[in-house]
Amino acid sequence: MASFIILGAGFSYHAGLPLANGIRDYFVRNNAEKILKFPSGESRWVDFADEVYLNNGRLGFDHVAYGYILNTLVKRFTDARGGAFTNYEDMYQFWIDNLANTPFLDSVLAESKANCLHDKPHLNNNPMLSQYMYGFINTNASHLRSLVNHLIADLLFWRKSHKEFIDKYARFIALLEQEKEVTIVTLNHDRLLELILEDIMARPYSDGFTREQQVLKADNGKPLNVFQNHFDQPISIIKLHGSLDTYKYDCYLEQPDSATVVPTGEYMYFKTMDYYEKQHPERYDPASGEKVQSVHFEITPQFITGTNKTQLIASDKMYSDLFNKMDHDIFRAESMLLIGYSYGDQHVNDRIKEAIAKGKLKRITNVNPGTPFPFEAEGIEVVNLNDISELR
């Protein structure tokens, strides 16, 4: 019997990972001096940094700018919402929609710079003033999208040993042990599910990625874990909205007689938790084995957030393939388990309702202390639970 599982943010709660309001709380505070910026282009919160990260994230001068820029972006959003903060995904979408507008971005940077100099008037007499102001002058929309993705990703690492929380997932693990065939759609960007399957259960799974390819390699020649829509295990993981360990590789034609590169419009995704793999991937011609690209610019974790997920999924090859895999498997399932899902994603809700109407579902179990299963399911057994400890 095929089973189908949907995991929302509530699934990761026992691991100490934040729900939407927890993520919001970091963005709405005063973030001056709260952001680290590294030479690699990555960003982190000071809250979770050890002494090495604190030092390296402040080696340059432009880290000063980004806390003020973030403060201004949050203010613009709340002003546009009449002083209210709705949710962080709405805020993210507001930024994406408006940062493409050059006057908007220019005014945000100018206001942020003025606020910084108001708080730190001594910088006006600092001989390094231009370096301190660099982030206010040279930041573009792409830099800010990357900043926000890195900061969200930084919140999605658990900060304690998994031995301290894994017992909370004992019933879920026991359930997976009994499943011969299951598709798990997780809407979370964290790696909790991978921890459970790899380190706790030692259970093989497919997530669409494979090292069985000769196109993209690390600089030591090792094939990277590239998305090939490859599913060959009884357990399938679909990270429908992306993951903090997923990176995009844009393909370029390198000009042999110059330092210029020309984008081809092609791209692929790869997964890694290795610093050097994400920094230095190389593309090869699989037929000749010849290296054809060594440049790589994008080291931003790739995941979808905001309120426009449906369009983003439809316009991207990997996310479209993952959605189609979900769409195929949900209609084969006889049982569905939902854990910590708040029913806030219309594209997922539509698939659930369609599976109820036209699929093979016989039983639906909804684990959510605040939200009973919201859809009519005539002829299907529906069970509402408050916590995963109640799973049988």
C-alpha positions, 0 to 999 in steps of 0.5 A: 500500500503506497503511503503519502506524507506531507511535512510542514514547519510544525514537524521541525518544532521538536528539533528547536527550529523556528516556526514562521513567527520565530523567523519573523522575530529575527527580522523585525528587531533592530539588526544594526550590528547583528549581521556578519558578512563574509568575503565569500558573499555569505551572511550569518546572524551574530547570535549563533556565531563562534569567535572564528565566525565573529572575526571573519564576518567582520574582517571587511567594512561593509558588514556594517551596512546590511543591518541598517539596510535590513531595518529599512526594508522591514520598515518599508514593508510594515509601512506598506501594511499600515504598520502591521507585520503580516508574516515573513513570507509576505514580507519576502514577496514584498521585497522581491517585487519592489527591489526590482524597482531601481528608485525603490532600491536607491531610496532604501540604500540612501535612507539606510546610509543616513540612519547609519551615519546618524548612529555613528557620526564618528565615521564621517571623520574616519579615513576608511569612510568609503569602505564603510559606506561600500555596502550602501552604494554598491548593493543590488537586488541580487545581493539582498535576495542572497542576504535574506536567503542566507539569514533564513538558512542560518535559522534552520540549523539545530543548535544542539545534539540531535540526541537531545531531541530525536526521541520526540520523533520515535513514533514517526521513525517507527512508522517509517520502519513499517512502510515499504513504499512512501513518498514524503513531501516536505515543505521545510528547507531544513535537513531534519528529515535527512538526519532521521533517514541517514543517521538514525535509520540508515535507510536509503532514499531518493530525492531526485539527486544523484552522483551518477553523472559526469557533467558537474564535479568538484575541483578534485574531480568527484562528481557532485550530487546533481538533480537528475529527477532520479527516484529509484528507492522505496522512500522518495523525498520531495523537497518541494520548496527547496533546501538550505543545502541546494545550490544553482549552477548557471552555465556559461560559455567561457571565451578562450581569449578573454576573461569574459563569459557568456550565459547560455540560459541553461542551469542545474542544481546540486546539493552539498554541505561541503564548503569547497564543493559549493564554492568551486564546482566545474562543468565538463563535456560528458562526451569528451571529458573535457572541462568546459567551465570553471567559473561559478558565481551563485552560492546562495541556498536555493529555496522558494519562499514568499507568496508566489510559489506557484509561478516560481515552481512552474517557471523552474525545471527542477521545481516543476519536476518535483511538483509533477512527482508529487502530483503523480504519487499523491494519486497512488496513495491509499493513506495520507499523513500530514504533520505540522502543515498549516494549509497555507500553500494553495498549490499543495491544498489543491493537490490534496483536494484533488486526491480526495476527489479522484485518488485512492485515499482511504485514511487521512491523519492530520497531526496539528494541535491548532488546525483540524483537517480543513477539507471535506473527505466523504468516505475517507477516515479522517483522524486529527492528532495533536502531536506526533507522539500520538501516532500509531 
